[in-house]
Amino acid sequence: MLPLSRPAPASAGMTGTWRTYKPVVNLQKCIDCGLCWLYCPESVIDWEKGYKIQIDYTYCKGCGICADVCPVKAINMTPEEGI
């Protein structure tokens, strides 16, 4: 059976101008645990043990789950510029 459609990169596609907050990582506080990567519903966090994490803001919806699960509070939700 063939799929009827192909998924977009990120479960809901690209983020529009409606995002009001975005996650910003303090790399000095980050303990490289990978919980933000694991819990991100859009899979926009690029993480590999021993390397700095990066967030793809093109697809990030600003939900804040990554900031909530960070055990050392290295991720802060900051207002989107221009708001």
mmCIF file as gemmi writes it, N, C-alpha and C atoms, coordinates in Angstrom:
data_model
loop_
_atom_site.group_PDB
_atom_site.id
_atom_site.type_symbol
_atom_site.label_atom_id
_atom_site.label_alt_id
_atom_site.label_comp_id
_atom_site.label_asym_id
_atom_site.label_entity_id
_atom_site.label_seq_id
_atom_site.pdbx_PDB_ins_code
_atom_site.Cartn_x
_atom_site.Cartn_y
_atom_site.Cartn_z
_atom_site.occupancy
_atom_site.B_iso_or_equiv
_atom_site.pdbx_formal_charge
_atom_site.auth_seq_id
_atom_site.auth_asym_id
_atom_site.pdbx_PDB_model_num
ATOM 1 N N . MET Axp A 1 ? 0.835 -1.176 0 1 0 ? 1 A 1
ATOM 2 C CA . MET Axp A 1 ? 0 0 0 1 0 ? 1 A 1
ATOM 3 C C . MET Axp A 1 ? 0.882 1.244 0 1 0 ? 1 A 1
ATOM 4 N N . LEU Axp A 2 ? 0.611 2.189 -0.863 1 0 ? 2 A 1
ATOM 5 C CA . LEU Axp A 2 ? 1.388 3.414 -0.96 1 0 ? 2 A 1
ATOM 6 C C . LEU Axp A 2 ? 0.812 4.492 -0.045 1 0 ? 2 A 1
ATOM 7 N N . PRO Axp A 3 ? 1.695 5.323 0.549 1 0 ? 3 A 1
ATOM 8 C CA . PRO Axp A 3 ? 1.176 6.41 1.385 1 0 ? 3 A 1
ATOM 9 C C . PRO Axp A 3 ? 0.451 7.444 0.535 1 0 ? 3 A 1
ATOM 10 N N . LEU Axp A 4 ? -0.545 8.089 1.119 1 0 ? 4 A 1
ATOM 11 C CA . LEU Axp A 4 ? -1.307 9.112 0.412 1 0 ? 4 A 1
ATOM 12 C C . LEU Axp A 4 ? -0.569 10.436 0.341 1 0 ? 4 A 1
ATOM 13 N N . SER Axp A 5 ? 0.317 10.674 1.29 1 0 ? 5 A 1
ATOM 14 C CA . SER Axp A 5 ? 1.1 11.908 1.285 1 0 ? 5 A 1
ATOM 15 C C . SER Axp A 5 ? 2.431 11.653 1.978 1 0 ? 5 A 1
ATOM 16 N N . ARG Axp A 6 ? 3.344 12.538 1.783 1 0 ? 6 A 1
ATOM 17 C CA . ARG Axp A 6 ? 4.643 12.426 2.43 1 0 ? 6 A 1
ATOM 18 C C . ARG Axp A 6 ? 4.691 13.426 3.587 1 0 ? 6 A 1
ATOM 19 N N . PRO Axp A 7 ? 5.302 13.032 4.708 1 0 ? 7 A 1
ATOM 20 C CA . PRO Axp A 7 ? 5.376 13.959 5.836 1 0 ? 7 A 1
ATOM 21 C C . PRO Axp A 7 ? 6.314 15.118 5.534 1 0 ? 7 A 1
ATOM 22 N N . ALA Axp A 8 ? 6.003 16.255 6.11 1 0 ? 8 A 1
ATOM 23 C CA . ALA Axp A 8 ? 6.864 17.434 5.976 1 0 ? 8 A 1
ATOM 24 C C . ALA Axp A 8 ? 8.037 17.289 6.935 1 0 ? 8 A 1
ATOM 25 N N . PRO Axp A 9 ? 9.149 17.969 6.676 1 0 ? 9 A 1
ATOM 26 C CA . PRO Axp A 9 ? 10.241 17.936 7.64 1 0 ? 9 A 1
ATOM 27 C C . PRO Axp A 9 ? 9.802 18.672 8.894 1 0 ? 9 A 1
ATOM 28 N N . ALA Axp A 10 ? 9.604 18.059 9.96 1 0 ? 10 A 1
ATOM 29 C CA . ALA Axp A 10 ? 8.969 18.509 11.202 1 0 ? 10 A 1
ATOM 30 C C . ALA Axp A 10 ? 7.5 18.146 11.052 1 0 ? 10 A 1
ATOM 31 N N . SER Axp A 11 ? 6.927 17.675 12.118 1 0 ? 11 A 1
ATOM 32 C CA . SER Axp A 11 ? 5.6 17.08 12.01 1 0 ? 11 A 1
ATOM 33 C C . SER Axp A 11 ? 4.524 18.044 11.532 1 0 ? 11 A 1
ATOM 34 N N . ALA Axp A 12 ? 4.681 19.332 11.764 1 0 ? 12 A 1
ATOM 35 C CA . ALA Axp A 12 ? 3.662 20.292 11.332 1 0 ? 12 A 1
ATOM 36 C C . ALA Axp A 12 ? 4.178 21.259 10.276 1 0 ? 12 A 1
ATOM 37 N N . GLY Axp A 13 ? 5.326 20.983 9.68 1 0 ? 13 A 1
ATOM 38 C CA . GLY Axp A 13 ? 5.863 21.846 8.639 1 0 ? 13 A 1
ATOM 39 C C . GLY Axp A 13 ? 6.605 23.049 9.197 1 0 ? 13 A 1
ATOM 40 N N . MET Axp A 14 ? 6.914 23.98 8.311 1 0 ? 14 A 1
ATOM 41 C CA . MET Axp A 14 ? 7.69 25.162 8.696 1 0 ? 14 A 1
ATOM 42 C C . MET Axp A 14 ? 6.876 26.088 9.598 1 0 ? 14 A 1
ATOM 43 N N . THR Axp A 15 ? 7.61 26.775 10.468 1 0 ? 15 A 1
ATOM 44 C CA . THR Axp A 15 ? 6.982 27.717 11.378 1 0 ? 15 A 1
ATOM 45 C C . THR Axp A 15 ? 6.729 29.027 10.667 1 0 ? 15 A 1
ATOM 46 N N . GLY Axp A 16 ? 5.561 29.595 10.902 1 0 ? 16 A 1
ATOM 47 C CA . GLY Axp A 16 ? 5.229 30.889 10.316 1 0 ? 16 A 1
ATOM 48 C C . GLY Axp A 16 ? 5.662 32.019 11.225 1 0 ? 16 A 1
ATOM 49 N N . THR Axp A 17 ? 5.075 33.171 11.028 1 0 ? 17 A 1
ATOM 50 C CA . THR Axp A 17 ? 5.423 34.34 11.833 1 0 ? 17 A 1
ATOM 51 C C . THR Axp A 17 ? 4.658 34.392 13.145 1 0 ? 17 A 1
ATOM 52 N N . TRP Axp A 18 ? 3.876 33.376 13.448 1 0 ? 18 A 1
ATOM 53 C CA . TRP Axp A 18 ? 3.036 33.378 14.642 1 0 ? 18 A 1
ATOM 54 C C . TRP Axp A 18 ? 3.765 32.946 15.907 1 0 ? 18 A 1
ATOM 55 N N . ARG Axp A 19 ? 5.001 32.42 15.816 1 0 ? 19 A 1
ATOM 56 C CA . ARG Axp A 19 ? 5.723 31.998 17.03 1 0 ? 19 A 1
ATOM 57 C C . ARG Axp A 19 ? 6.041 33.234 17.857 1 0 ? 19 A 1
ATOM 58 N N . THR Axp A 20 ? 5.707 33.226 19.143 1 0 ? 20 A 1
ATOM 59 C CA . THR Axp A 20 ? 5.949 34.382 20.002 1 0 ? 20 A 1
ATOM 60 C C . THR Axp A 20 ? 7.179 34.211 20.891 1 0 ? 20 A 1
ATOM 61 N N . TYR Axp A 21 ? 7.549 32.976 21.218 1 0 ? 21 A 1
ATOM 62 C CA . TYR Axp A 21 ? 8.732 32.704 22.029 1 0 ? 21 A 1
ATOM 63 C C . TYR Axp A 21 ? 9.581 31.641 21.353 1 0 ? 21 A 1
ATOM 64 N N . LYS Axp A 22 ? 10.897 31.753 21.538 1 0 ? 22 A 1
ATOM 65 C CA . LYS Axp A 22 ? 11.792 30.743 20.984 1 0 ? 22 A 1
ATOM 66 C C . LYS Axp A 22 ? 12.788 30.314 22.057 1 0 ? 22 A 1
ATOM 67 N N . PRO Axp A 23 ? 13.237 29.061 22.015 1 0 ? 23 A 1
ATOM 68 C CA . PRO Axp A 23 ? 14.193 28.577 23.003 1 0 ? 23 A 1
ATOM 69 C C . PRO Axp A 23 ? 15.61 29.046 22.674 1 0 ? 23 A 1
ATOM 70 N N . VAL Axp A 24 ? 16.308 29.524 23.691 1 0 ? 24 A 1
ATOM 71 C CA . VAL Axp A 24 ? 17.701 29.926 23.552 1 0 ? 24 A 1
ATOM 72 C C . VAL Axp A 24 ? 18.502 29.132 24.572 1 0 ? 24 A 1
ATOM 73 N N . VAL Axp A 25 ? 19.569 28.483 24.1 1 0 ? 25 A 1
ATOM 74 C CA . VAL Axp A 25 ? 20.354 27.585 24.943 1 0 ? 25 A 1
ATOM 75 C C . VAL Axp A 25 ? 21.576 28.307 25.5 1 0 ? 25 A 1
ATOM 76 N N . ASN Axp A 26 ? 21.778 28.2 26.812 1 0 ? 26 A 1
ATOM 77 C CA . ASN Axp A 26 ? 22.998 28.671 27.461 1 0 ? 26 A 1
ATOM 78 C C . ASN Axp A 26 ? 23.956 27.481 27.479 1 0 ? 26 A 1
ATOM 79 N N . LEU Axp A 27 ? 24.896 27.455 26.555 1 0 ? 27 A 1
ATOM 80 C CA . LEU Axp A 27 ? 25.78 26.301 26.395 1 0 ? 27 A 1
ATOM 81 C C . LEU Axp A 27 ? 26.714 26.095 27.58 1 0 ? 27 A 1
ATOM 82 N N . GLN Axp A 28 ? 26.957 27.165 28.387 1 0 ? 28 A 1
ATOM 83 C CA . GLN Axp A 28 ? 27.786 27.012 29.581 1 0 ? 28 A 1
ATOM 84 C C . GLN Axp A 28 ? 27.048 26.212 30.661 1 0 ? 28 A 1
ATOM 85 N N . LYS Axp A 29 ? 25.735 26.318 30.713 1 0 ? 29 A 1
ATOM 86 C CA . LYS Axp A 29 ? 24.948 25.582 31.7 1 0 ? 29 A 1
ATOM 87 C C . LYS Axp A 29 ? 24.564 24.174 31.234 1 0 ? 29 A 1
ATOM 88 N N . CYS Axp A 30 ? 24.564 23.951 29.923 1 0 ? 30 A 1
ATOM 89 C CA . CYS Axp A 30 ? 24.128 22.672 29.348 1 0 ? 30 A 1
ATOM 90 C C . CYS Axp A 30 ? 25.023 21.531 29.832 1 0 ? 30 A 1
ATOM 91 N N . ILE Axp A 31 ? 24.401 20.438 30.296 1 0 ? 31 A 1
ATOM 92 C CA . ILE Axp A 31 ? 25.16 19.276 30.781 1 0 ? 31 A 1
ATOM 93 C C . ILE Axp A 31 ? 25.164 18.139 29.763 1 0 ? 31 A 1
ATOM 94 N N . ASP Axp A 32 ? 24.696 18.398 28.556 1 0 ? 32 A 1
ATOM 95 C CA . ASP Axp A 32 ? 24.755 17.424 27.453 1 0 ? 32 A 1
ATOM 96 C C . ASP Axp A 32 ? 23.963 16.148 27.753 1 0 ? 32 A 1
ATOM 97 N N . CYS Axp A 33 ? 22.783 16.315 28.377 1 0 ? 33 A 1
ATOM 98 C CA . CYS Axp A 33 ? 21.988 15.14 28.754 1 0 ? 33 A 1
ATOM 99 C C . CYS Axp A 33 ? 21.101 14.63 27.617 1 0 ? 33 A 1
ATOM 100 N N . GLY Axp A 34 ? 20.717 15.504 26.694 1 0 ? 34 A 1
ATOM 101 C CA . GLY Axp A 34 ? 19.903 15.101 25.553 1 0 ? 34 A 1
ATOM 102 C C . GLY Axp A 34 ? 18.415 15.042 25.803 1 0 ? 34 A 1
ATOM 103 N N . LEU Axp A 35 ? 17.945 15.468 26.969 1 0 ? 35 A 1
ATOM 104 C CA . LEU Axp A 35 ? 16.503 15.42 27.242 1 0 ? 35 A 1
ATOM 105 C C . LEU Axp A 35 ? 15.718 16.357 26.323 1 0 ? 35 A 1
ATOM 106 N N . CYS Axp A 36 ? 16.28 17.519 26.005 1 0 ? 36 A 1
ATOM 107 C CA . CYS Axp A 36 ? 15.588 18.443 25.1 1 0 ? 36 A 1
ATOM 108 C C . CYS Axp A 36 ? 15.401 17.794 23.735 1 0 ? 36 A 1
ATOM 109 N N . TRP Axp A 37 ? 16.421 17.126 23.254 1 0 ? 37 A 1
ATOM 110 C CA . TRP Axp A 37 ? 16.376 16.417 21.973 1 0 ? 37 A 1
ATOM 111 C C . TRP Axp A 37 ? 15.324 15.304 22.008 1 0 ? 37 A 1
ATOM 112 N N . LEU Axp A 38 ? 15.3 14.575 23.104 1 0 ? 38 A 1
ATOM 113 C CA . LEU Axp A 38 ? 14.383 13.446 23.243 1 0 ? 38 A 1
ATOM 114 C C . LEU Axp A 38 ? 12.92 13.875 23.264 1 0 ? 38 A 1
ATOM 115 N N . TYR Axp A 39 ? 12.617 14.963 23.954 1 0 ? 39 A 1
ATOM 116 C CA . TYR Axp A 39 ? 11.227 15.376 24.144 1 0 ? 39 A 1
ATOM 117 C C . TYR Axp A 39 ? 10.7 16.358 23.109 1 0 ? 39 A 1
ATOM 118 N N . CYS Axp A 40 ? 11.548 16.897 22.25 1 0 ? 40 A 1
ATOM 119 C CA . CYS Axp A 40 ? 11.083 17.881 21.27 1 0 ? 40 A 1
ATOM 120 C C . CYS Axp A 40 ? 10.081 17.234 20.31 1 0 ? 40 A 1
ATOM 121 N N . PRO Axp A 41 ? 8.823 17.713 20.286 1 0 ? 41 A 1
ATOM 122 C CA . PRO Axp A 41 ? 7.812 17.093 19.425 1 0 ? 41 A 1
ATOM 123 C C . PRO Axp A 41 ? 8.038 17.35 17.935 1 0 ? 41 A 1
ATOM 124 N N . GLU Axp A 42 ? 8.839 18.345 17.595 1 0 ? 42 A 1
ATOM 125 C CA . GLU Axp A 42 ? 9.1 18.666 16.203 1 0 ? 42 A 1
ATOM 126 C C . GLU Axp A 42 ? 10.439 18.121 15.708 1 0 ? 42 A 1
ATOM 127 N N . SER Axp A 43 ? 11.219 17.532 16.591 1 0 ? 43 A 1
ATOM 128 C CA . SER Axp A 43 ? 12.553 17.002 16.249 1 0 ? 43 A 1
ATOM 129 C C . SER Axp A 43 ? 13.438 18.06 15.606 1 0 ? 43 A 1
ATOM 130 N N . VAL Axp A 44 ? 13.454 19.255 16.183 1 0 ? 44 A 1
ATOM 131 C CA . VAL Axp A 44 ? 14.249 20.344 15.621 1 0 ? 44 A 1
ATOM 132 C C . VAL Axp A 44 ? 15.575 20.549 16.341 1 0 ? 44 A 1
ATOM 133 N N . ILE Axp A 45 ? 15.832 19.753 17.372 1 0 ? 45 A 1
ATOM 134 C CA . ILE Axp A 45 ? 17.072 19.891 18.119 1 0 ? 45 A 1
ATOM 135 C C . ILE Axp A 45 ? 18.075 18.871 17.604 1 0 ? 45 A 1
ATOM 136 N N . ASP Axp A 46 ? 19.213 19.383 17.168 1 0 ? 46 A 1
ATOM 137 C CA . ASP Axp A 46 ? 20.293 18.534 16.674 1 0 ? 46 A 1
ATOM 138 C C . ASP Axp A 46 ? 21.248 18.304 17.839 1 0 ? 46 A 1
ATOM 139 N N . TRP Axp A 47 ? 21.353 17.07 18.281 1 0 ? 47 A 1
ATOM 140 C CA . TRP Axp A 47 ? 22.173 16.751 19.447 1 0 ? 47 A 1
ATOM 141 C C . TRP Axp A 47 ? 22.926 15.459 19.217 1 0 ? 47 A 1
ATOM 142 N N . GLU Axp A 48 ? 24.174 15.483 19.581 1 0 ? 48 A 1
ATOM 143 C CA . GLU Axp A 48 ? 24.997 14.278 19.602 1 0 ? 48 A 1
ATOM 144 C C . GLU Axp A 48 ? 25.924 14.437 20.798 1 0 ? 48 A 1
ATOM 145 N N . LYS Axp A 49 ? 26.019 13.394 21.621 1 0 ? 49 A 1
ATOM 146 C CA . LYS Axp A 49 ? 26.813 13.455 22.851 1 0 ? 49 A 1
ATOM 147 C C . LYS Axp A 49 ? 28.201 14.028 22.563 1 0 ? 49 A 1
ATOM 148 N N . GLY Axp A 50 ? 28.595 15.033 23.332 1 0 ? 50 A 1
ATOM 149 C CA . GLY Axp A 50 ? 29.903 15.642 23.183 1 0 ? 50 A 1
ATOM 150 C C . GLY Axp A 50 ? 29.941 16.841 22.254 1 0 ? 50 A 1
ATOM 151 N N . TYR Axp A 51 ? 28.829 17.132 21.566 1 0 ? 51 A 1
ATOM 152 C CA . TYR Axp A 51 ? 28.764 18.275 20.668 1 0 ? 51 A 1
ATOM 153 C C . TYR Axp A 51 ? 27.713 19.257 21.166 1 0 ? 51 A 1
ATOM 154 N N . LYS Axp A 52 ? 27.843 20.511 20.809 1 0 ? 52 A 1
ATOM 155 C CA . LYS Axp A 52 ? 26.878 21.52 21.223 1 0 ? 52 A 1
ATOM 156 C C . LYS Axp A 52 ? 25.552 21.298 20.515 1 0 ? 52 A 1
ATOM 157 N N . ILE Axp A 53 ? 24.452 21.489 21.244 1 0 ? 53 A 1
ATOM 158 C CA . ILE Axp A 53 ? 23.137 21.334 20.619 1 0 ? 53 A 1
ATOM 159 C C . ILE Axp A 53 ? 22.831 22.55 19.762 1 0 ? 53 A 1
ATOM 160 N N . GLN Axp A 54 ? 22.03 22.325 18.728 1 0 ? 54 A 1
ATOM 161 C CA . GLN Axp A 54 ? 21.584 23.395 17.847 1 0 ? 54 A 1
ATOM 162 C C . GLN Axp A 54 ? 20.087 23.23 17.612 1 0 ? 54 A 1
ATOM 163 N N . ILE Axp A 55 ? 19.394 24.342 17.507 1 0 ? 55 A 1
ATOM 164 C CA . ILE Axp A 55 ? 17.952 24.332 17.283 1 0 ? 55 A 1
ATOM 165 C C . ILE Axp A 55 ? 17.659 24.905 15.908 1 0 ? 55 A 1
ATOM 166 N N . ASP Axp A 56 ? 16.865 24.175 15.124 1 0 ? 56 A 1
ATOM 167 C CA . ASP Axp A 56 ? 16.463 24.647 13.804 1 0 ? 56 A 1
ATOM 168 C C . ASP Axp A 56 ? 15.202 25.49 13.965 1 0 ? 56 A 1
ATOM 169 N N . TYR Axp A 57 ? 15.386 26.812 13.995 1 0 ? 57 A 1
ATOM 170 C CA . TYR Axp A 57 ? 14.26 27.722 14.217 1 0 ? 57 A 1
ATOM 171 C C . TYR Axp A 57 ? 13.297 27.767 13.037 1 0 ? 57 A 1
ATOM 172 N N . THR Axp A 58 ? 13.683 27.226 11.9 1 0 ? 58 A 1
ATOM 173 C CA . THR Axp A 58 ? 12.788 27.184 10.747 1 0 ? 58 A 1
ATOM 174 C C . THR Axp A 58 ? 11.56 26.335 11.055 1 0 ? 58 A 1
ATOM 175 N N . TYR Axp A 59 ? 11.734 25.304 11.882 1 0 ? 59 A 1
ATOM 176 C CA . TYR Axp A 59 ? 10.641 24.385 12.189 1 0 ? 59 A 1
ATOM 177 C C . TYR Axp A 59 ? 10.205 24.43 13.659 1 0 ? 59 A 1
ATOM 178 N N . CYS Axp A 60 ? 10.948 25.118 14.516 1 0 ? 60 A 1
ATOM 179 C CA . CYS Axp A 60 ? 10.604 25.207 15.942 1 0 ? 60 A 1
ATOM 180 C C . CYS Axp A 60 ? 9.313 25.993 16.113 1 0 ? 60 A 1
ATOM 181 N N . LYS Axp A 61 ? 8.365 25.443 16.86 1 0 ? 61 A 1
ATOM 182 C CA . LYS Axp A 61 ? 7.073 26.085 17.081 1 0 ? 61 A 1
ATOM 183 C C . LYS Axp A 61 ? 7.046 26.926 18.354 1 0 ? 61 A 1
ATOM 184 N N . GLY Axp A 62 ? 8.102 26.834 19.175 1 0 ? 62 A 1
ATOM 185 C CA . GLY Axp A 62 ? 8.154 27.628 20.392 1 0 ? 62 A 1
ATOM 186 C C . GLY Axp A 62 ? 7.286 27.091 21.508 1 0 ? 62 A 1
ATOM 187 N N . CYS Axp A 63 ? 7.085 25.784 21.545 1 0 ? 63 A 1
ATOM 188 C CA . CYS Axp A 63 ? 6.186 25.191 22.547 1 0 ? 63 A 1
ATOM 189 C C . CYS Axp A 63 ? 6.76 25.232 23.967 1 0 ? 63 A 1
ATOM 190 N N . GLY Axp A 64 ? 8.088 25.246 24.106 1 0 ? 64 A 1
ATOM 191 C CA . GLY Axp A 64 ? 8.707 25.332 25.427 1 0 ? 64 A 1
ATOM 192 C C . GLY Axp A 64 ? 8.934 24.017 26.132 1 0 ? 64 A 1
ATOM 193 N N . ILE Axp A 65 ? 8.617 22.913 25.507 1 0 ? 65 A 1
ATOM 194 C CA . ILE Axp A 65 ? 8.824 21.614 26.146 1 0 ? 65 A 1
ATOM 195 C C . ILE Axp A 65 ? 10.296 21.399 26.467 1 0 ? 65 A 1
ATOM 196 N N . CYS Axp A 66 ? 11.186 21.793 25.555 1 0 ? 66 A 1
ATOM 197 C CA . CYS Axp A 66 ? 12.619 21.62 25.783 1 0 ? 66 A 1
ATOM 198 C C . CYS Axp A 66 ? 13.064 22.366 27.041 1 0 ? 66 A 1
ATOM 199 N N . ALA Axp A 67 ? 12.573 23.573 27.245 1 0 ? 67 A 1
ATOM 200 C CA . ALA Axp A 67 ? 12.919 24.355 28.431 1 0 ? 67 A 1
ATOM 201 C C . ALA Axp A 67 ? 12.355 23.723 29.693 1 0 ? 67 A 1
ATOM 202 N N . ASP Axp A 68 ? 11.157 23.142 29.6 1 0 ? 68 A 1
ATOM 203 C CA . ASP Axp A 68 ? 10.534 22.509 30.764 1 0 ? 68 A 1
ATOM 204 C C . ASP Axp A 68 ? 11.272 21.257 31.218 1 0 ? 68 A 1
ATOM 205 N N . VAL Axp A 69 ? 11.804 20.482 30.285 1 0 ? 69 A 1
ATOM 206 C CA . VAL Axp A 69 ? 12.446 19.218 30.658 1 0 ? 69 A 1
ATOM 207 C C . VAL Axp A 69 ? 13.93 19.367 30.977 1 0 ? 69 A 1
ATOM 208 N N . CYS Axp A 70 ? 14.522 20.522 30.708 1 0 ? 70 A 1
ATOM 209 C CA . CYS Axp A 70 ? 15.952 20.72 30.979 1 0 ? 70 A 1
ATOM 210 C C . CYS Axp A 70 ? 16.198 20.711 32.486 1 0 ? 70 A 1
ATOM 211 N N . PRO Axp A 71 ? 16.994 19.748 32.983 1 0 ? 71 A 1
ATOM 212 C CA . PRO Axp A 71 ? 17.18 19.629 34.432 1 0 ? 71 A 1
ATOM 213 C C . PRO Axp A 71 ? 17.999 20.762 35.051 1 0 ? 71 A 1
ATOM 214 N N . VAL Axp A 72 ? 18.797 21.471 34.251 1 0 ? 72 A 1
ATOM 215 C CA . VAL Axp A 72 ? 19.626 22.549 34.785 1 0 ? 72 A 1
ATOM 216 C C . VAL Axp A 72 ? 19.16 23.926 34.302 1 0 ? 72 A 1
ATOM 217 N N . LYS Axp A 73 ? 18.004 23.967 33.648 1 0 ? 73 A 1
ATOM 218 C CA . LYS Axp A 73 ? 17.416 25.217 33.145 1 0 ? 73 A 1
ATOM 219 C C . LYS Axp A 73 ? 18.387 25.972 32.236 1 0 ? 73 A 1
ATOM 220 N N . ALA Axp A 74 ? 19.032 25.234 31.321 1 0 ? 74 A 1
ATOM 221 C CA . ALA Axp A 74 ? 19.956 25.834 30.361 1 0 ? 74 A 1
ATOM 222 C C . ALA Axp A 74 ? 19.226 26.394 29.146 1 0 ? 74 A 1
ATOM 223 N N . ILE Axp A 75 ? 17.929 26.131 29.037 1 0 ? 75 A 1
ATOM 224 C CA . ILE Axp A 75 ? 17.141 26.628 27.909 1 0 ? 75 A 1
ATOM 225 C C . ILE Axp A 75 ? 16.096 27.608 28.439 1 0 ? 75 A 1
ATOM 226 N N . ASN Axp A 76 ? 16.122 28.817 27.893 1 0 ? 76 A 1
ATOM 227 C CA . ASN Axp A 76 ? 15.165 29.843 28.281 1 0 ? 76 A 1
ATOM 228 C C . ASN Axp A 76 ? 14.317 30.206 27.07 1 0 ? 76 A 1
ATOM 229 N N . MET Axp A 77 ? 13.046 30.405 27.31 1 0 ? 77 A 1
ATOM 230 C CA . MET Axp A 77 ? 12.142 30.854 26.262 1 0 ? 77 A 1
ATOM 231 C C . MET Axp A 77 ? 12.185 32.383 26.234 1 0 ? 77 A 1
ATOM 232 N N . THR Axp A 78 ? 12.658 32.931 25.122 1 0 ? 78 A 1
ATOM 233 C CA . THR Axp A 78 ? 12.785 34.375 24.985 1 0 ? 78 A 1
ATOM 234 C C . THR Axp A 78 ? 11.801 34.879 23.942 1 0 ? 78 A 1
ATOM 235 N N . PRO Axp A 79 ? 11.309 36.111 24.103 1 0 ? 79 A 1
ATOM 236 C CA . PRO Axp A 79 ? 10.366 36.655 23.126 1 0 ? 79 A 1
ATOM 237 C C . PRO Axp A 79 ? 10.988 36.744 21.738 1 0 ? 79 A 1
ATOM 238 N N . GLU Axp A 80 ? 10.195 36.423 20.767 1 0 ? 80 A 1
ATOM 239 C CA . GLU Axp A 80 ? 10.608 36.526 19.367 1 0 ? 80 A 1
ATOM 240 C C . GLU Axp A 80 ? 10.851 38.009 19.062 1 0 ? 80 A 1
ATOM 241 N N . GLU Axp A 81 ? 11.874 38.334 18.313 1 0 ? 81 A 1
ATOM 242 C CA . GLU Axp A 81 ? 12.181 39.723 17.981 1 0 ? 81 A 1
ATOM 243 C C . GLU Axp A 81 ? 11.062 40.321 17.133 1 0 ? 81 A 1
ATOM 244 N N . GLY Axp A 82 ? 10.804 41.591 17.363 1 0 ? 82 A 1
ATOM 245 C CA . GLY Axp A 82 ? 9.788 42.299 16.608 1 0 ? 82 A 1
ATOM 246 C C . GLY Axp A 82 ? 8.397 42.201 17.201 1 0 ? 82 A 1
ATOM 247 N N . ILE Axp A 83 ? 8.31 41.618 18.392 1 0 ? 83 A 1
ATOM 248 C CA . ILE Axp A 83 ? 6.98 41.48 19.029 1 0 ? 83 A 1
ATOM 249 C C . ILE Axp A 83 ? 6.809 42.552 20.073 1 0 ? 83 A 1
